[in-house]
Amino acid sequence: MDNQRKRLTLVSQYFYPEMISTGHILTELVVELAKKGIKTSVICAQPTYYSNQKMDKDITYKGIAIRRTINTQFDKNSLKGKLFNSFSFFIGSLWMVLKEKGNYPVVLVTNPPFLGLVGLIYKILKRRSYILIIHDLYPDIAVNMGYLRHDSLVAQVWKKINQWIYQTASFIVVLGRDVQNRIRDQLPAKQHRKVKFIPNWADPELIFPIDQSRNPFINELGLNGKFLVQYSGNMGLTHDMETIIEAAQTLHHDESIHFVLIGGGGKLAKIKKMVKDFSLKNVTFLPYQPRESLKYSLCSSHVSLISLERGAEGLSVPSKLYGIMASGRPIIAIIPENTEVAFTLKEFKCGIVIPPKDILSLVKAITCLKEDESEIKAMGLRAHAAFSKNFTVQRCAEQYYCLLKQIFSEKELANK
């Protein structure tokens, strides 16, 4: 394959150095693709997640050309602010994509959720290929969370536009088998093959098992000797965070158990208020941890939690799963049965699945694991072994590379 043709443009609201989940996943992907000879330019937004500091419009990171749009930088925790930030990025990224020279494919991520429209317009006006990566499925999430009526004009138009986007994309990458089934149901049978399941991942050089006795993070928290139950990541509207706090309240009399909640999101204020109202002393809140500290923070727990609201199955896949598996920790998932996380935990026997809102089952799972050190160790070993074989950045980047090779090959044939 001609290396001069192995180029693409990635469009995502979040990218380096804004290393929230989407940002660091895509940064790692592009770095790995570069090792395989694919030159990527990135179009992303000015920061809004950790700060609103203006960054240089054009920077280079590990040989990757990163270009930033002119977009608003309002408070991301405000619904209006988030909408303005997302819409201004959409306009800016569309303008930059359409100005590009060269017949390169575009890879788009559903952050913001209507970004797939850039691909559709790009295809219509320039007849060029695009790959859509679906992280969260809208408007379905908005409907299930009660923000939109399923029969509203906005929801119906949005779904119709999604169908056009899905039908014109060269490939649609989904993060779970539950999402894959849902997307295929919206396409004719002959297009089912282009909906590819490629999971998210973690970097084995960044996150790996560390013995608790050698973990400085625990000392910094002053929680030595406690049985630590940890939630790390986004605490958004699709996550069942309330059940975790209710379980902490139920277990507050057991001073040996402590909950550590790391991250932020739409439910953070609500659950902080719950902790205050319950006067809980067994819950510690921490902000998102720096990327280089993840191996210590994730390895500080005895058991890690993942949660998802009922109704969000097939709409969102918590990528925190793979970092936890990389850290070699057992998992309790407060999550519907028919989800990618539940499939993975059962397949590799590295965790316990309980239904959302089932406080007593969560309490029972925590106390049972606390009393069974051998099972904690066995689950953790199975989690890390499954991660090493299936969910590293290297393995998943290879799957993306195979999709891109098909697009590059088709272009070479078309140019002959």
Protein Blocks (a to p, Z undefined) as FASTA:
>chain_A
ZZklmccddddfbdcfblcfklmmmmmmmmmmmmnopacdddddddfklmccdcdfbdce
ehiacddddddfddfkbmklmmmmmmmmmmmmmmmmmmpgcjddcdddfbdfklmmmmmm
mmmmnopacddddfbdcfklmmmnopacfkbmklmmmmmmmmmmmmmpmbdcdfbfklmm
mmmmmpcfklmmmpccddddddfklpccddfklmmklmmnopghiacdddedjddfkbcf
klmmmmmmmmmmmmkbccddededjklmmmmmmmmmnopakbccdddddfklmmmmmmmp
mbdcddddehigokaccfklmmmmmnopacdddddfkbfklmmmmmnopaccddehilkl
mmmmmmmmmmmmklmmmmmmmmmmmmmmmmcfklmmmmmmmmmmmmmmmmmmmmZZ
